[in-house]
Amino acid sequence: MTIFLLLGWLLFSTSASAECTREFLIGATDKYVTAQAAGTANDVVALAAPNVTYTENEVPKAIPEGVLAESIKIDHNRSIHDTVNCATFTEIIAATNPHQYVIGTRILFNSDNEISLMESIVTDAGDWAFNATDLYWDSLENWDPIPEEKRDSREVIKSAGNSYFERFKNESVVVPFGVPCSRLEGGASTAPLNMTGDSCTLAGLPSTLVVTDRRFVVDETLGVVDIFLGFPGLDRSQGQKPMPDSHLFRIESGKIRYIHTVSSCVEAGCGMNGTIPPSTIRRLRHF
């Protein structure tokens, strides 16, 4: 009897893990993007576990009561798929929607292929460096799948992105920036106009800042890691309270090439005496 139970458990475990394929995760993110465009949460709710946790800017909500209830004209979306952790991340930019948005959403699935956790950072005018209309810069970037023989390991990809935040508490940490390296913050570019230089180097930043609660989604096929985290001091009106933040890193041959951030504030302008205009981004050099 024990042997039969063991065999049954092994078959169940193999089936459950094997079903978290890239194809399944791509289908799930396609449904999520379609649902957001339509303004109906039904297809997403259908994928969710009964005890699903959903948050927007770290505030718990019911999925149908969040931004998914709003039909949004999506001008850009990109998703990454983590088959090891059964997780996804999707960035959405709505530039021509009447209400502009930049949204980052992380989804985790359980062994039954149900959504167990869904957390979105939903930003609009007044959030850090918000600029949904600056799609030109994204169009210059190459996020194509990396040829299999040139792909970095999961560990290298994760380590490259993580080193970016380790630098904030230790200035001796070397962050592997590639050249060129370009960063989009809230949709606003910090890149030189010719897009051939390095706009990512972390010069003049603190060395005692601890970036909290890092959660990773890693996609080896695209060479990308997204890190959800709490960023202390991002909203000056909130002191050192960590703010909801996502950093998406494209890694090529162990080097960071592109960084996309989505950062939510409590007060419009992040406590810096008004909304931060894109023209100030190069001076502020947000981390």
C-alpha positions in Angstrom: 0.0 0.0 0.0 2.8 2.4 0.9 4.5 1.7 -2.5 1.3 2.5 -4.4 0.8 5.7 -2.4 4.4 6.7 -3.1 4.0 6.1 -6.8 0.8 8.0 -6.9 2.4 11.0 -5.1 5.3 10.9 -7.6 3.0 10.8 -10.5 1.0 13.7 -9.1 4.1 15.8 -8.4 5.5 15.2 -11.8 2.3 16.1 -13.5 1.9 19.3 -11.4 5.4 20.6 -12.0 5.4 19.6 -15.7 2.2 21.6 -16.4 4.0 24.9 -15.4 5.4 25.1 -18.9 6.4 28.2 -20.8 3.4 27.7 -23.1 1.0 27.7 -20.1 2.6 30.9 -18.6 2.5 32.7 -22.0 -1.2 31.8 -22.3 -1.8 33.1 -18.8 -0.2 36.5 -19.5 -2.0 36.7 -22.8 -5.3 36.3 -20.9 -4.2 38.9 -18.4 -3.4 41.5 -21.1 -6.6 40.8 -23.0 -8.6 41.1 -19.8 -7.0 44.5 -19.0 -7.7 45.8 -22.5 -11.4 44.6 -22.3 -11.9 45.9 -18.7 -13.2 42.5 -17.5 -11.5 40.5 -14.8 -13.5 37.3 -15.5 -10.8 35.4 -17.3 -8.2 36.3 -14.6 -10.6 35.4 -11.8 -11.2 32.0 -13.5 -7.5 31.3 -13.2 -7.3 32.2 -9.6 -7.3 30.0 -6.5 -10.1 30.4 -4.0 -7.7 31.9 -1.5 -5.8 34.1 -4.1 -4.1 37.3 -2.8 -4.4 40.4 -5.0 -2.8 43.7 -4.3 -2.4 47.1 -6.1 0.5 49.2 -4.9 0.6 46.7 -1.9 -3.0 47.4 -0.9 -5.2 44.2 -0.8 -8.2 44.2 -3.1 -10.6 41.9 -4.8 -9.5 41.4 -8.4 -12.7 42.7 -10.0 -12.5 45.8 -7.9 -9.1 46.8 -9.2 -7.7 48.3 -12.3 -8.8 45.2 -14.3 -12.3 46.6 -14.1 -11.2 49.4 -16.4 -10.9 49.0 -20.2 -7.5 50.3 -21.1 -6.1 51.0 -24.6 -2.7 49.3 -24.3 0.1 50.7 -26.5 2.8 48.4 -25.3 3.1 45.2 -23.3 5.9 42.8 -22.5 5.8 39.7 -20.4 8.5 37.3 -19.0 7.9 33.8 -17.9 9.6 31.9 -15.1 9.0 28.1 -15.4 11.0 27.3 -12.3 9.0 29.4 -10.0 5.7 29.2 -12.0 5.7 33.0 -12.2 5.2 35.8 -14.7 5.8 39.5 -14.9 4.1 41.9 -17.4 4.7 45.5 -18.1 1.9 47.6 -19.7 2.1 51.1 -21.1 -1.1 53.0 -21.9 0.0 56.2 -23.7 -3.1 56.9 -25.8 -5.7 55.9 -23.2 -7.7 58.8 -21.9 -6.1 58.0 -18.5 -2.5 57.1 -19.0 -0.9 54.3 -17.1 2.3 52.4 -16.7 1.6 49.1 -14.9 3.8 46.2 -13.7 2.2 43.0 -12.6 3.7 39.9 -11.0 1.7 36.6 -10.9 2.5 33.4 -9.0 0.8 30.1 -9.8 0.3 27.1 -7.5 0.8 23.4 -8.4 -2.8 23.3 -9.7 -2.0 26.1 -12.2 -4.1 28.5 -10.3 -3.1 32.1 -9.5 -2.1 32.1 -5.8 -0.6 35.7 -5.8 -1.1 38.6 -8.1 0.4 42.0 -7.3 0.3 45.1 -9.5 2.1 48.4 -9.3 -0.3 50.8 -11.0 1.2 54.2 -11.8 -0.1 57.3 -13.4 0.6 61.1 -13.4 2.3 62.1 -10.2 4.2 58.8 -9.7 7.9 58.6 -10.0 9.2 59.9 -13.4 5.9 59.0 -15.0 5.9 59.4 -18.8 3.7 56.9 -20.6 4.2 58.7 -24.0 8.0 58.1 -24.3 7.5 54.8 -26.2 10.2 55.8 -28.8 13.0 54.7 -26.5 11.5 51.3 -25.9 11.3 50.8 -29.7 15.1 51.1 -29.9 15.7 48.3 -27.5 16.1 44.6 -28.5 14.3 42.2 -26.1 14.2 39.3 -28.6 14.9 35.7 -27.2 18.6 35.1 -26.8 20.0 32.3 -28.9 20.2 29.2 -26.7 24.0 28.9 -27.0 24.5 32.4 -25.7 22.0 32.3 -22.8 23.2 33.1 -19.3 22.3 30.8 -16.5 19.5 31.6 -14.2 22.0 32.4 -11.4 23.9 34.9 -13.5 20.8 36.7 -14.6 19.4 37.0 -11.1 22.8 38.0 -9.7 23.3 40.8 -12.2 19.9 42.4 -11.3 20.4 41.8 -7.6 23.8 43.5 -7.6 22.1 46.7 -8.7 20.4 46.9 -5.3 23.4 45.5 -3.3 25.2 48.6 -4.5 22.9 50.8 -2.4 24.1 49.4 0.9 27.7 48.8 -0.2 29.5 51.1 -2.6 32.2 48.6 -3.3 29.8 46.3 -5.1 30.5 46.2 -8.8 27.3 46.3 -10.9 27.9 44.6 -14.4 26.6 47.4 -16.7 27.0 46.8 -20.4 27.7 49.5 -23.0 25.3 50.8 -24.1 23.1 50.6 -21.1 19.7 52.4 -21.1 17.2 53.0 -18.4 13.5 53.8 -18.6 12.0 55.1 -15.3 8.3 55.2 -15.2 8.4 55.3 -19.0 10.8 58.3 -19.1 14.3 57.7 -20.6 17.5 58.6 -18.8 19.5 57.6 -22.0 21.8 59.9 -24.0 20.1 61.1 -27.2 22.2 58.8 -29.4 21.5 55.7 -27.3 25.1 54.6 -27.5 26.4 55.4 -24.1 25.8 54.3 -20.5 23.0 56.0 -18.6 22.9 53.3 -15.9 26.0 53.9 -13.8 25.1 54.5 -10.2 27.2 57.6 -9.4 26.8 59.6 -6.2 24.3 57.3 -4.6 24.0 56.3 -0.9 25.8 53.3 0.4 23.7 52.6 3.5 20.3 52.1 1.8 18.7 48.7 2.3 16.2 47.8 -0.5 13.7 45.5 1.1 11.5 42.5 0.3 13.0 41.5 -3.1 10.9 39.1 -5.2 12.3 37.6 -8.4 10.9 36.5 -11.7 13.6 35.1 -14.0 13.3 34.3 -17.7 16.4 32.7 -19.1 15.0 32.6 -22.7 14.8 36.4 -22.8 17.8 37.0 -20.4 15.5 39.0 -18.1 14.9 39.3 -14.4 12.2 41.4 -12.7 12.6 42.3 -9.1 9.6 43.5 -7.1 10.7 45.3 -3.9 10.1 48.0 -1.3 12.2 51.2 -2.0 12.9 53.3 1.1 12.8 57.1 0.6 11.3 57.0 -2.9 8.4 59.2 -1.8 9.9 62.0 0.3 6.5 62.7 2.0 6.7 59.2 3.5 10.1 59.4 5.0 12.0 56.1 4.7 8.8 54.0 4.3 9.5 51.5 1.4 7.4 52.3 -1.7 6.1 49.7 -4.2 8.7 49.3 -7.0 9.6 47.0 -9.9 12.9 46.9 -11.7 13.1 44.9 -15.0 16.6 44.0 -16.2 17.7 42.7 -19.6 21.0 40.8 -19.2 23.3 39.9 -22.1 26.5 38.0 -21.6 26.3 38.8 -17.9 25.9 42.5 -18.5 22.9 44.8 -17.8 21.7 46.3 -21.1 18.3 47.7 -20.3 16.4 48.7 -17.1 12.7 49.5 -16.9 11.3 50.7 -13.6 7.7 51.2 -12.2 7.5 53.1 -8.9 4.4 54.2 -7.0 4.2 57.1 -4.7 1.6 58.1 -2.1 1.7 61.9 -2.8 1.7 63.3 -6.3 5.2 64.3 -7.2 6.6 61.9 -4.6 6.9 64.7 -2.0 9.3 66.7 -4.2 7.1 69.8 -4.5 5.2 68.7 -7.6 5.1 66.1 -10.3 8.6 65.1 -11.5 8.9 66.2 -15.1 10.9 64.0 -17.5 13.4 66.8 -18.1 14.7 66.4 -14.5 15.4 62.7 -14.7 19.0 63.0 -15.8 19.7 65.3 -12.8 17.8 63.2 -10.3 19.4 59.9 -11.5 16.8 57.8 -9.7 18.2 54.5 -8.6 
